[in-house]
Amino acid sequence: MTLTAEKPSTLTSQNSNFPLIFERSQAGRRGVIPPQAALEQNVDLVALLGAENLRSSAPALPEVSELDLVRHYTGLANRQFSVDANFYPLGSCTMKYNPKVHEVAAAWFTDLHPYQALETAQGALELLHSLGQSLATITGMDAVTLQPAAGAHGEFTGILMIRKYFEQKGQLEQRRIVICPDAAHGTNPATAAMAGFEVVEIPGNARGEVDFEALEAALSPHVAAIMLTNPNTLGIFETRILDISSKAKALDIQLYYDGANTNAIVGRARPGDMGFDVIHLNLHKTFTVPHGGGGPGTGPVGVKAHLEPFLPGPIVIKNLEGSALAYGLEHDRPLSIGRVRSFYGNFGNLVRAYAYIRSLGAEGLKDVSSMAVLNANYLRIKLSEQGFATAYPRINMHEFVATPPKGLKTLDFAKALLDYGVHPMTTYFPLVVSEAMMVEPTETESLETLDNYAQIMGEILRKAQANPAWLESAPYTTPVRRLDETLAAKKPVLTYQKMLATK
Ligand SMILES: *Cc1c(COP(=O)(O)O)cnc(C)c1O
């Protein structure tokens, strides 16, 4: 097996003096010169925009040729770490391969306008309806909204529905608490607090599961919801989930499933069958919608029938009463929490997820979860052979938490991995494990990639043990080395300074 650190990766080493587009600028240089006819069209800009809105001088735009422009942006793109270029085992973020054929499918719909007449958009509505049904089937829920634009947004939508449910029952004052485990994703307590609830945190036990007795002791008629995920954020399956859900049911406490990471169970186990009342999914994790860099997310929410009236509208309905169309939009939803996003959600992403589900089918989805879990456990054992302890050494699900030997810092490993062309794992999350390295290889990685990663981690560890200073100074080949993160936070430089660019 050849490791890649000796010959620095072209992705990270090139262009360390990469100029800004403004620095490439040469006065008078042009990319495209529009045909004269277009320029001569008699548009009265003063009448069109108003004299007060016209510039008095030309904008200071860079002047470059088309080829230089292409090279500039291609060069910038090449400096990125991405799933298409690098192994990216970022736990909890499910950075799996995004099949390119989904882009073709999404592009088929780019001519649609959200305001066009429904009879001319029946195919698009059918797709939304069918996707909603598939997601309901996959999660074991009764109804779905496709509107929310991210996982956290889905959580907020779900918790607002729970709030509305208790409001309808006249119990809003009484139900003031939302329970979250201490390992929960930060968005869970943040969502509950934003929706006006008090958050009660439950510790985990030595096996990495939520402490059942502590949870049971916290239950009362004042609790509105328990936010859980299974497998939990440590990658451990909560074996007492049915006990938890029956205790919750007895007190009418709503069980919320954080389904951002359904890669471990998709096609195989359904949160609805475990007793959950609400779930959000991250289509941009489990269902291959590209993400990262804050790109558009999609966080559909599924609910059991008793919460269906509260879903945000409009909802796509087949054979809507009073409509001659096969698919219509139901706007009249008197108990709805209201719209949470414009139009129909991130439509292109919904097409990508639909294409994924349809191309895999029920059997293919099962393969996803079995391979995701197999890959994670294989890598867990490979890393433990290299000297990285598993925080909870038992069969994990789609991800696991490892720790470096005492005295070494996870942050330093994350930096060193960049020199090997590998994106770091998630670091220091969940907070309950110190020096946590959360690794999620996903089902789309090959055996060779997993073996190579384990060897790289082993090599970094051995080099660090021989020479701690080497590890503390990594990375060596990236366009910028270690940044002073404290200074960057305290004194951020937010505008262009030539000094920085040419350093
Ligand atoms: C990613 C994630 C979220 C939040 O999803 P966003 O789309 O980033 O808002 C919530 N919970 C868990 C467990 C996650 O991994």
The ligand as an SDF file (V2000), in Angstrom:
LIG
                    3D

 15 15  0  0  0  0  0  0  0  0999 V2000
  -26.3430   17.1750   10.7520 C   0  0  0  0  0  0  0  0  0  0  0  0
  -27.1600   16.9050   11.9280 C   0  0  0  0  0  0  0  0  0  0  0  0
  -28.1870   17.7790   12.3290 C   0  0  0  0  0  0  0  0  0  0  0  0
  -28.4180   19.1370   11.6920 C   0  0  0  0  0  0  0  0  0  0  0  0
  -28.6470   19.1170   10.3180 O   0  0  0  0  0  0  0  0  0  0  0  0
  -28.4100   20.4690    9.4670 P   0  0  0  0  0  0  0  0  0  0  0  0
  -28.9010   20.1520    8.1000 O   0  0  0  0  0  0  0  0  0  0  0  0
  -26.9340   20.7300    9.5280 O   0  0  0  0  0  0  0  0  0  0  0  0
  -29.1920   21.5480   10.1120 O   0  0  0  0  0  0  0  0  0  0  0  0
  -28.9610   17.4150   13.4060 C   0  0  0  0  0  0  0  0  0  0  0  0
  -28.7400   16.2680   14.0780 N   0  0  0  0  0  0  0  0  0  0  0  0
  -27.7480   15.4160   13.7450 C   0  0  0  0  0  0  0  0  0  0  0  0
  -27.5670   14.1490   14.5300 C   0  0  0  0  0  0  0  0  0  0  0  0
  -26.9210   15.7020   12.6620 C   0  0  0  0  0  0  0  0  0  0  0  0
  -25.9300   14.8730   12.3450 O   0  0  0  0  0  0  0  0  0  0  0  0
  1  2  1  0
  2  3  1  0
  2 14  2  0
  3  4  1  0
  3 10  2  0
  4  5  1  0
  5  6  1  0
  6  7  2  0
  6  8  1  0
  6  9  1  0
 10 11  1  0
 11 12  2  0
 12 13  1  0
 12 14  1  0
 14 15  1  0
M  END
$$$$
